[in-house]
Amino acid sequence: MTGVLVTGGTGKTGSALVELLRGSGVPVRVASRRASAGDPDAVRFDWEDPATHPVALRGVDRVFLVPPVNTVDPMPLVGSFLDEAQRLGVRRVVLLGSAIVSPNDLSALELAARVRARPGWVVLRASGFMQNFLSPHPVGERIRRYGEIRTAAGDGRVGWIDVRDIAAAASVLLADPAVGPSDQRDYLLTGPKALSYQEAAAIITARTGRPVRVVTIGTDEQAANYRAAGTSAEFAAAIAAVEDGIRAGREDQVSTAVLDLTGRPPRTFAAFAQEYATQWAGGGSPER
């Protein structure tokens, strides 16, 4: 088939993208580790199983690329996939990259450079996800259970973005591989305003009526929190290190890329909080 392979097709961003592409009449192949038997366009895809890669790629000419999660070194797994995509004549790859990169995350930078180097291939450098404030993400789960955010980011701000706006931007570039300036292969995607965790907590409080407090902790304690949530030690350390950059102001940036690509502004955090207010309502017992 000529169409779009969406890796991470059942994830937050991927599922939103699949819905948009299908709504535009674009053929989609939905790739995930557990392909749905009820979806004729679903295909099994596992980064840890290279045998699934050529099957998923065969016949498509566009790819939405979500790198493997919970790793600081995606290139050994993704590099061969990109080789195969290039060999099969894939015209456009849209990489879901990150605007927030750990100082030691050289592999992610290498991956983005690899994609940008190919004509027609594009990198979306997305800022922090608004959906991180929802369960089951550790930040969202802690808000739901304890009405609390623990962070080493201090008063640093992030241009939080709704993943549905990322999907909307990606759908424009993937619906037609001819769309998009040929000389622009990198887009910074953010929400309309950068917010600190304190400001985000105040908005959630205002929309839910449930107080949400922010507790400042150290980077080491934050890494331990992510390890306790099931993240590998290496990746937990990388996530915690990112908060040093936020605290230093390196992620306090806002772009117009969502508006430029889609024709509409990205969602505000206040609108996001209003929409999902009920998900923060069920609190647990205070932590002892």
N, C-alpha and C positions, 0 to 999 in steps of 0.2 A: 504494500500500500504506500501511496505518497501521502505523508501526513506527519504528525508530531508524536515522537516518543516522549512521554512525561515520566522521568524517573522520580521516585518518591511520589508516585501518582496518587497514593491514598493518604499522604500527609497533609498538613494544614495548607501549605501553599500549593502543592501539587493538585489536591482535590479541587481547590477553587479555580485553578487554571484549567483543569479538565472540563469543569462545568462551563467556563467561558468559551473555550474553544469549541466544544460541542454545540453551544448555543449559536456560534457563528458558522456552523456547518463544516468545521474543520475535522477531518478524520484524526482520531487520537488513539494511541496505544498506551494503555495505563500499566506502568511497570511498578511492581512491588514485590517484596519477598513472599507475600502470601496472596497470589493472584486470585481474585474473586471468580468462583466457578460460574456465577450468574452474569458476569460481564464478558461478552464475546470479544471485547477489545482489550481484555486484561492479559498480561503476560508475566510470568515469574521472572524476577530480576533480583540478583543478590550480588552486591559488590564483592563478597568473599567467594563467589563462585563464578569465575571468568567464563565458564561454559555457557552461562545464561546471557552473556553480553551480545554475541553476534546474532543470536536468535531475536533478541529484543530490537536490535538495530536494523535487521534486514528489511528492506523495503520502505523505510522512512527517509525523509530528506531533511527533517528538522528535529532537534532534541532540546528538551529542557533538562538541564543537568543539575541534580542535587547531589553534591559530594557525600561520601559516607560521613556519618556523624560520629561523635565521640572518639575522634582521632585527630592528632596534630600533624599527621603525615598522610594526606590522601593520595599523593602522587603515585605511589606504587600500585594502587588499585585503579586509579582513574586514568593514568597515563596510557595503559594498554587499551582501555576503552576508547580513548580519543584517537589512538592509532587506527583502531578498527572503524570508527566513525569516518575518519578521513579516507581510509581505503575504500569504504562503501559509497563515498561521494556525498556525505551529509553536507548540505549547503549552509545550514545555520545551526550553531549550538548557542544556547542562552544559558550561561552559568549563573546559578544562584550563589554568588559570593557574599562576602561580608565587608561592610565598611569598618567594622570593629575587628581588628586583627591583633592577636597577641604578638608582642615584640619578637618572640622566638618562633613564630608560626611561619617559617620560611617556605614550607611546602605549599601552604595556601596561596602565598604570593606567587610561587612558581606556577601553580595551576592557573591562576588568573592570567599570568603573562602568556602561558601556552595558548589559552583560548583567544586572547586579544591578537595574537600573532597571525591567526588565520583570517583571511578575508571573509567578511560576512558573519563571523562568530562574535558574540557579544558577552560582556560581563555585567551583571547587575550587582552592584555593591550595596546590599541592603543594610540599613541601620538596625538597631535593636527592635525585636518584634514586640508589638503591643500584646500579642497573645502570650508572651512570657509571664504576664500578670495573671494568667488564668491557670487553673489546675489542668493537667497534672505537672506542669513545669514547677520546679522547686519553689520559685518565687511566688507563683500563683497559689500553690498548695499551702504555703505558709500564710499567705493573706487569708485564704479561706478558713484555715484551721485556727489561726491565732490572731488574726488582725494585725499582722506584723510583717515588715520587710527588713531583712538584715542585709546590709551592704557595706562594702569597703570603698564605695565610689564617692563618699562624702557628698558635697553639693554639686558634683559634676553633672552635666546635662547630656542627654542623648536625644537624637531626633527620631524618637520611637515611630514605627510605621506599622500599620495594619497589614497582615500578610495578604489580604484580599487586594490591596493596592499594588503589592508586588506582583501578584498574579495578573492583575489588569495590565500592568506595564509589560509583563512578559508576553501576554496574549497578543498585544499589538505587534510585537517583534516576531512572533511565531506564526500568527495567522497567515502572514504573507512574507516570505523571506526577502522580498524586494523592499519591504518597509524599513525605514530607519536610515539615517545618513550613513553613507558608506565609509566616511572617515571617523565616525564615532563608534567606538567599540567598548565603551565603558560608561556606565551610568550610575551615579550615586543616588540611591532611592531613600528618601526620608519622609517622615510625616511633616506637617506644616509648621511645627514648632518644637524646639528642643526643650526637654523637661528633665529636672532632677527627680530622683526617687521621692523626695519630700513633696515636690509639686504633684507628681503622679498620685501619691498617697492621699493628698488633700482633695484631688478630683474624685478619686474612688470614694472617699469619705462623704463628699458632698452628694454624690449620686446614689449612694446606698444607705446613708444615714448610720453606717457602722464605722466607728473610728478605726483608722488604719495608721499605726505608728511606724516610724523608721528608726531602726537601731543601728548605730555605726559600729562596725567591727573591723578587725584587721584582715589583711589578705590571707594570712595563714588559716585563720578561723573560717574564712569563706571557702577556701579550698577544702577544708575538712567537712564543711556542710555539703558540698557537692559530692565528695567521696561517700558520705553517709547516705546520699540520695541514689547511689548506685553508679556514679560516674567513675571512670578509671582515674587513678592517681595523677597520671600525666595530663589528661584532659582537664581534670578539676583544677590543677595548678594553672593551666593556660587560661581557663575561664576567669579564675580569681585575678590573674595578672592583668586581664583586660580592665578590671575595675580600677587599677592604678592609673591607666590611661584616661578613663572617664574622669577620675578625680582631678587629673592634671588638665582637663579641658580639651583633650584631643578629639573627643567625639561630639563636641558641641557644634554641630554643623547641620544645615538645612539646605535642601536643594529644591528646584522646581521640576525635576525630571518626571515625576508622576503626572503632573499637569501637562508638561510638554508632550509626553507620549500618549496620554489617554484623553486629553482635553478637559479633564476635571481635576480639581484639587484633591489631595489625599485626605482621608478621614482624620478628624481631630481626636485627641485622646479623650476629650470630654464626650464626644459622640460614641466612641468605643465603650467607655465606662457606662454610659447610659444603656447601651444595648445589652451589655453583659452583667448588669448590676445584680441580677438574681444569682449568678454563679458565685458571688462572694458572700451570699447571705448566710449560708450554713456553716457557722463557726464550730470549732471543736472546743475541747477543754483548754484552758490556759496552760502553757508549757511550764513544767516544774523545773 
